[in-house]
Amino acid sequence: MKPIIEVARGIGLKDDEIELYGNYKCKVDLEVIDRLQGMEDAKLVLVTAITPTPMGEGKTTVATGLGQAMYEMGYNVINCLREPSLGPVFGIKGGAAGGGYAQIVPMEDINLHFTGDIHAMTTANNLLSAMIDNHLHFGNELRIHPKRITWRRAMDMNDRALRNIVVGLGRELDGFVRSDQFLITVASEIMAIMCLANDVKDLKKRLGDIVIGYNYDGDPVRARDLNADGAMTVLLNNALKPNLVQTLNNSPAFCHCGPFANIAHGTNSVVATRMAVKLADYVLIEAGFGADLGAEKFMDIVSRVANYKPAAVILIATIRALKLHGGAKKKEALSATPMPDAVRKGLANLHIHIENMRKYDVPVVVAINEFVGMDTEEELQIVADDMEAMGVDYARCQVVVHGAEGGKELAKALINCLETRESNYHPIYPLDIPIEQKLETIAKEIYRADGISITKQAKKDIKNLTKHGFDNLPICVAKTQNSITDNPTWRGAPIGGWDLTVREIYVNAGAGFLVAICGDVMLMPGLPRVPASEKVDIDETGKTVGLF
């Protein structure tokens, strides 16, 4: 690793614009955005993938390796990635800083406490929770209905036992007894606000706009009504500054904020990306999970808020995943046994994601992320021939094994796409249509459902949200990442024959979107039978092991 101050200087940052956190990571002052305001914007490229499988499709790895490749080829490029959450790090996924020879570093720091951003968000979230219960305890002047409090406590760890709890048990002095819930911090509205805020002033306004629940008259109660927005802003002030790190070959990378895409909007902070597009000529931004989740929300929520104009989409597929979507069992998909028929059948899933991205009028480049020594030439050629037939730019990618060198073919394909194909980005729905119509548009156009099935609770929610003027906001769908549908067991491309079930809808007024809970998705994950934490340890030299 280079000292991070050298990386910062290399992209045009001044020494007094960075705040060092040791030798290899730093925060960058937001004033940089103002200083560079007149600079031309970089070409912004979204990196996404087909429907995820247990094997992983490699979005962070490919995005990082592509950045490394472009950097070595002489392009002025910056990666914009999300911060890992401790829940997946110690749960089923493990570390989230790339892999092999395509990583951002220092890997251990990034995967653990990093610069304390997510801890700050957890604290701000729970300060608001404490102030709500304190207000109830001391007379409830705002007449908050205890059974209509929508604000939840948070922690950055998978813990199913905290999904539904009761607080205030014990003596009278121990608080007001009521039911409550925990969600994982990355699903908190605080995380969404941090990702979408433009500056500290905007951050405070958004925090004040948070709807914590409703009073006895049915009117929304906001965080500013509790005078909580000022203290929350103080807790988050430093965390709002983007984090700068580097890849294995010293190319620059911003790693800031980390919302999940299955229960939140799935891309890093607006301030980091706004900074990157002024400092570089090309910016690679990663979206979480499949294109039906992270990419859809990037296009329909984030790009509206930040006024982004994405120039291209890189859509990642692996032979393993295509086999699984084509009917192979996990053990078969993981093996080196050629399964050309399964690959052909699994291509239907890739087709849906390509078609979906084209609906936004943004050109697509398919990255075939290889498992070197496992994928056969026959299987790889099947995908290549299919892309040729569809008229889609594509390239093979071997960044895990070969680092920057393994990403140069993809880099050339991307540059060619950017030079020969025009992006005319637009969202797929307007904001001034009813909530049901927005949901139906996403369900039909992106998930390929016949329509939507709205529960009694969701209908009640829609009526209430419309009454209070929240119906003009975009929709953030929370659903399983394991399928294009809301059923996690349905692989491949189930087109039609099902309806998207909308269980409930609530407003993230500070973030500026509605959250629609669909299917059986949970906002607080649980640990698997054998959590990744069992493999994490520290050796006799003090080095962390087992995070991969």
LINVEN-V617251 format. One record per residue. N is the residue number from 0. RES is the residue in one small letter. PHI is phi in whole degrees, 0 to 359 (NA if undefined). Layout:
# LINVEN-V617251
n=N res=RES phi=PHI
n=N res=RES phi=PHI
This chain:
# LINVEN-V617251
n=0 res=m phi=NA
n=1 res=k phi=275
n=2 res=p phi=306
n=3 res=i phi=297
n=4 res=i phi=296
n=5 res=e phi=288
n=6 res=v phi=297
n=7 res=a phi=297
n=8 res=r phi=298
n=9 res=g phi=296
n=10 res=i phi=254
n=11 res=g phi=95
n=12 res=l phi=274
n=13 res=k phi=271
n=14 res=d phi=301
n=15 res=d phi=277
n=16 res=e phi=259
n=17 res=i phi=239
n=18 res=e phi=238
n=19 res=l phi=287
n=20 res=y phi=242
n=21 res=g phi=82
n=22 res=n phi=272
n=23 res=y phi=235
n=24 res=k phi=209
n=25 res=c phi=206
n=26 res=k phi=256
n=27 res=v phi=241
n=28 res=d phi=297
n=29 res=l phi=291
n=30 res=e phi=299
n=31 res=v phi=302
n=32 res=i phi=299
n=33 res=d phi=294
n=34 res=r phi=298
n=35 res=l phi=261
n=36 res=q phi=305
n=37 res=g phi=278
n=38 res=m phi=287
n=39 res=e phi=290
n=40 res=d phi=286
n=41 res=a phi=288
n=42 res=k phi=281
n=43 res=l phi=263
n=44 res=v phi=243
n=45 res=l phi=270
n=46 res=v phi=253
n=47 res=t phi=221
n=48 res=a phi=204
n=49 res=i phi=288
n=50 res=t phi=303
n=51 res=p phi=298
n=52 res=t phi=230
n=53 res=p phi=299
n=54 res=m phi=278
n=55 res=g phi=81
n=56 res=e phi=261
n=57 res=g phi=88
n=58 res=k phi=296
n=59 res=t phi=296
n=60 res=t phi=297
n=61 res=v phi=294
n=62 res=a phi=301
n=63 res=t phi=293
n=64 res=g phi=298
n=65 res=l phi=294
n=66 res=g phi=299
n=67 res=q phi=298
n=68 res=a phi=297
n=69 res=m phi=296
n=70 res=y phi=297
n=71 res=e phi=290
n=72 res=m phi=277
n=73 res=g phi=96
n=74 res=y phi=275
n=75 res=n phi=275
n=76 res=v phi=231
n=77 res=i phi=227
n=78 res=n phi=274
n=79 res=c phi=238
n=80 res=l phi=238
n=81 res=r phi=270
n=82 res=e phi=284
n=83 res=p phi=293
n=84 res=s phi=266
n=85 res=l phi=295
n=86 res=g phi=303
n=87 res=p phi=295
n=88 res=v phi=303
n=89 res=f phi=260
n=90 res=g phi=259
n=91 res=i phi=259
n=92 res=k phi=272
n=93 res=g phi=84
n=94 res=g phi=297
n=95 res=a phi=221
n=96 res=a phi=237
n=97 res=g phi=93
n=98 res=g phi=194
n=99 res=g phi=59
n=100 res=y phi=263
n=101 res=a phi=231
n=102 res=q phi=222
n=103 res=i phi=261
n=104 res=v phi=225
n=105 res=p phi=283
n=106 res=m phi=302
n=107 res=e phi=297
n=108 res=d phi=298
n=109 res=i phi=299
n=110 res=n phi=283
n=111 res=l phi=255
n=112 res=h phi=277
n=113 res=f phi=51
n=114 res=t phi=254
n=115 res=g phi=85
n=116 res=d phi=301
n=117 res=i phi=290
n=118 res=h phi=297
n=119 res=a phi=297
n=120 res=m phi=294
n=121 res=t phi=300
n=122 res=t phi=295
n=123 res=a phi=296
n=124 res=n phi=301
n=125 res=n phi=280
n=126 res=l phi=298
n=127 res=l phi=297
n=128 res=s phi=300
n=129 res=a phi=296
n=130 res=m phi=290
n=131 res=i phi=296
n=132 res=d phi=293
n=133 res=n phi=294
n=134 res=h phi=295
n=135 res=l phi=297
n=136 res=h phi=296
n=137 res=f phi=260
n=138 res=g phi=107
n=139 res=n phi=58
n=140 res=e phi=300
n=141 res=l phi=279
n=142 res=r phi=57
n=143 res=i phi=291
n=144 res=h phi=283
n=145 res=p phi=301
n=146 res=k phi=268
n=147 res=r phi=237
n=148 res=i phi=281
n=149 res=t phi=257
n=150 res=w phi=283
n=151 res=r phi=247
n=152 res=r phi=286
n=153 res=a phi=216
n=154 res=m phi=206
n=155 res=d phi=267
n=156 res=m phi=202
n=157 res=n phi=286
n=158 res=d phi=205
n=159 res=r phi=298
n=160 res=a phi=294
n=161 res=l phi=259
n=162 res=r phi=298
n=163 res=n phi=225
n=164 res=i phi=223
n=165 res=v phi=238
n=166 res=v phi=249
n=167 res=g phi=86
n=168 res=l phi=291
n=169 res=g phi=114
n=170 res=r phi=284
n=171 res=e phi=301
n=172 res=l phi=288
n=173 res=d phi=273
n=174 res=g phi=110
n=175 res=f phi=275
n=176 res=v phi=285
n=177 res=r phi=201
n=178 res=s phi=281
n=179 res=d phi=210
n=180 res=q phi=216
n=181 res=f phi=248
n=182 res=l phi=234
n=183 res=i phi=287
n=184 res=t phi=306
n=185 res=v phi=293
n=186 res=a phi=263
n=187 res=s phi=289
n=188 res=e phi=297
n=189 res=i phi=300
n=190 res=m phi=298
n=191 res=a phi=298
n=192 res=i phi=296
n=193 res=m phi=300
n=194 res=c phi=289
n=195 res=l phi=256
n=196 res=a phi=290
n=197 res=n phi=271
n=198 res=d phi=194
n=199 res=v phi=294
n=200 res=k phi=298
n=201 res=d phi=294
n=202 res=l phi=301
n=203 res=k phi=297
n=204 res=k phi=298
n=205 res=r phi=295
n=206 res=l phi=298
n=207 res=g phi=294
n=208 res=d phi=286
n=209 res=i phi=307
n=210 res=v phi=270
n=211 res=i phi=269
n=212 res=g phi=159
n=213 res=y phi=227
n=214 res=n phi=272
n=215 res=y phi=294
n=216 res=d phi=272
n=217 res=g phi=88
n=218 res=d phi=269
n=219 res=p phi=292
n=220 res=v phi=249
n=221 res=r phi=249
n=222 res=a phi=299
n=223 res=r phi=291
n=224 res=d phi=295
n=225 res=l phi=266
n=226 res=n phi=56
n=227 res=a phi=264
n=228 res=d phi=294
n=229 res=g phi=295
n=230 res=a phi=294
n=231 res=m phi=295
n=232 res=t phi=297
n=233 res=v phi=300
n=234 res=l phi=296
n=235 res=l phi=258
n=236 res=n phi=305
n=237 res=n phi=285
n=238 res=a phi=294
n=239 res=l phi=290
n=240 res=k phi=287
n=241 res=p phi=296
n=242 res=n phi=263
n=243 res=l phi=253
n=244 res=v phi=227
n=245 res=q phi=215
n=246 res=t phi=269
n=247 res=l phi=297
n=248 res=n phi=250
n=249 res=n phi=75
n=250 res=s phi=288
n=251 res=p phi=284
n=252 res=a phi=213
n=253 res=f phi=271
n=254 res=c phi=231
n=255 res=h phi=211
n=256 res=c phi=66
n=257 res=g phi=209
n=258 res=p phi=290
n=259 res=f phi=294
n=260 res=a phi=266
n=261 res=n phi=277
n=262 res=i phi=230
n=263 res=a phi=214
n=264 res=h phi=262
n=265 res=g phi=81
n=266 res=t phi=227
n=267 res=n phi=292
n=268 res=s phi=288
n=269 res=v phi=297
n=270 res=v phi=295
n=271 res=a phi=294
n=272 res=t phi=290
n=273 res=r phi=299
n=274 res=m phi=291
n=275 res=a phi=297
n=276 res=v phi=290
n=277 res=k phi=266
n=278 res=l phi=266
n=279 res=a phi=231
n=280 res=d phi=261
n=281 res=y phi=223
n=282 res=v phi=234
n=283 res=l phi=254
n=284 res=i phi=242
n=285 res=e phi=264
n=286 res=a phi=245
n=287 res=g phi=286
n=288 res=f phi=53
n=289 res=g phi=283
n=290 res=a phi=295
n=291 res=d phi=291
n=292 res=l phi=252
n=293 res=g phi=301
n=294 res=a phi=291
n=295 res=e phi=300
n=296 res=k phi=289
n=297 res=f phi=298
n=298 res=m phi=286
n=299 res=d phi=265
n=300 res=i phi=244
n=301 res=v phi=295
n=302 res=s phi=293
n=303 res=r phi=295
n=304 res=v phi=296
n=305 res=a phi=266
n=306 res=n phi=59
n=307 res=y phi=285
n=308 res=k phi=230
n=309 res=p phi=303
n=310 res=a phi=270
n=311 res=a phi=194
n=312 res=v phi=236
n=313 res=i phi=261
n=314 res=l phi=248
n=315 res=i phi=266
n=316 res=a phi=223
n=317 res=t phi=236
n=318 res=i phi=298
n=319 res=r phi=302
n=320 res=a phi=294
n=321 res=l phi=297
n=322 res=k phi=300
n=323 res=l phi=297
n=324 res=h phi=290
n=325 res=g phi=267
n=326 res=g phi=106
n=327 res=a phi=289
n=328 res=k phi=280
n=329 res=k phi=304
n=330 res=k phi=298
n=331 res=e phi=293
n=332 res=a phi=295
n=333 res=l phi=282
n=334 res=s phi=278
n=335 res=a phi=271
n=336 res=t phi=292
n=337 res=p phi=299
n=338 res=m phi=224
n=339 res=p phi=300
n=340 res=d phi=294
n=341 res=a phi=294
n=342 res=v phi=298
n=343 res=r phi=300
n=344 res=k phi=292
n=345 res=g phi=291
n=346 res=l phi=300
n=347 res=a phi=300
n=348 res=n phi=293
n=349 res=l phi=299
n=350 res=h phi=301
n=351 res=i phi=300
n=352 res=h phi=292
n=353 res=i phi=297
n=354 res=e phi=299
n=355 res=n phi=298
n=356 res=m phi=294
n=357 res=r phi=294
n=358 res=k phi=295
n=359 res=y phi=269
n=360 res=d phi=58
n=361 res=v phi=240
n=362 res=p phi=296
n=363 res=v phi=241
n=364 res=v phi=241
n=365 res=v phi=271
n=366 res=a phi=256
n=367 res=i phi=270
n=368 res=n phi=280
n=369 res=e phi=278
n=370 res=f phi=260
n=371 res=v phi=300
n=372 res=g phi=89
n=373 res=m phi=249
n=374 res=d phi=285
n=375 res=t phi=268
n=376 res=e phi=298
n=377 res=e phi=299
n=378 res=e phi=294
n=379 res=l phi=295
n=380 res=q phi=290
n=381 res=i phi=301
n=382 res=v phi=293
n=383 res=a phi=299
n=384 res=d phi=297
n=385 res=d phi=294
n=386 res=m phi=294
n=387 res=e phi=300
n=388 res=a phi=295
n=389 res=m phi=275
n=390 res=g phi=72
n=391 res=v phi=254
n=392 res=d phi=295
n=393 res=y phi=208
n=394 res=a phi=199
n=395 res=r phi=277
n=396 res=c phi=222
n=397 res=q phi=228
n=398 res=v phi=290
n=399 res=v phi=297
n=400 res=v phi=271
n=401 res=h phi=245
n=402 res=g phi=60
n=403 res=a phi=303
n=404 res=e phi=300
n=405 res=g phi=285
n=406 res=g phi=252
n=407 res=k phi=290
n=408 res=e phi=297
n=409 res=l phi=293
n=410 res=a phi=300
n=411 res=k phi=296
n=412 res=a phi=296
n=413 res=l phi=294
n=414 res=i phi=299
n=415 res=n phi=298
n=416 res=c phi=298
n=417 res=l phi=296
n=418 res=e phi=273
n=419 res=t phi=244
n=420 res=r phi=239
n=421 res=e phi=260
n=422 res=s phi=262
n=423 res=n phi=235
n=424 res=y phi=310
n=425 res=h phi=202
n=426 res=p phi=293
n=427 res=i phi=267
n=428 res=y phi=215
n=429 res=p phi=280
n=430 res=l phi=275
n=431 res=d phi=266
n=432 res=i phi=256
n=433 res=p phi=300
n=434 res=i phi=304
n=435 res=e phi=301
n=436 res=q phi=290
n=437 res=k phi=296
n=438 res=l phi=299
n=439 res=e phi=294
n=440 res=t phi=297
n=441 res=i phi=298
n=442 res=a phi=299
n=443 res=k phi=280
n=444 res=e phi=282
n=445 res=i phi=260
n=446 res=y phi=270
n=447 res=r phi=66
n=448 res=a phi=279
n=449 res=d phi=287
n=450 res=g phi=177
n=451 res=i phi=236
n=452 res=s phi=242
n=453 res=i phi=256
n=454 res=t phi=290
n=455 res=k phi=302
n=456 res=q phi=297
n=457 res=a phi=295
n=458 res=k phi=296
n=459 res=k phi=296
n=460 res=d phi=298
n=461 res=i phi=298
n=462 res=k phi=299
n=463 res=n phi=292
n=464 res=l phi=295
n=465 res=t phi=294
n=466 res=k phi=303
n=467 res=h phi=265
n=468 res=g phi=81
n=469 res=f phi=265
n=470 res=d phi=284
n=471 res=n phi=265
n=472 res=l phi=262
n=473 res=p phi=291
n=474 res=i phi=252
n=475 res=c phi=252
n=476 res=v phi=277
n=477 res=a phi=257
n=478 res=k phi=209
n=479 res=t phi=300
n=480 res=q phi=271
n=481 res=n phi=276
n=482 res=s phi=205
n=483 res=i phi=295
n=484 res=t phi=275
n=485 res=d phi=266
n=486 res=n phi=251
n=487 res=p phi=296
n=488 res=t phi=271
n=489 res=w phi=271
n=490 res=r phi=264
n=491 res=g phi=73
n=492 res=a phi=224
n=493 res=p phi=286
n=494 res=i phi=267
n=495 res=g phi=74
n=496 res=g phi=83
n=497 res=w phi=205
n=498 res=d phi=242
n=499 res=l phi=285
n=500 res=t phi=271
n=501 res=v phi=257
n=502 res=r phi=278
n=503 res=e phi=202
n=504 res=i phi=222
n=505 res=y phi=223
n=506 res=v phi=260
n=507 res=n phi=257
n=508 res=a phi=295
n=509 res=g phi=290
n=510 res=a phi=287
n=511 res=g phi=91
n=512 res=f phi=208
n=513 res=l phi=265
n=514 res=v phi=251
n=515 res=a phi=255
n=516 res=i phi=275
n=517 res=c phi=238
n=518 res=g phi=63
n=519 res=d phi=254
n=520 res=v phi=297
n=521 res=m phi=243
n=522 res=l phi=271
n=523 res=m phi=231
n=524 res=p phi=292
n=525 res=g phi=248
n=526 res=l phi=285
n=527 res=p phi=284
n=528 res=r phi=303
n=529 res=v phi=239
n=530 res=p phi=291
n=531 res=a phi=299
n=532 res=s phi=299
n=533 res=e phi=294
n=534 res=k phi=262
n=535 res=v phi=273
n=536 res=d phi=204
n=537 res=i phi=232
n=538 res=d phi=272
n=539 res=e phi=293
n=540 res=t phi=269
n=541 res=g phi=90
n=542 res=k phi=272
n=543 res=t phi=286
n=544 res=v phi=232
n=545 res=g phi=88
n=546 res=l phi=279
n=547 res=f phi=289
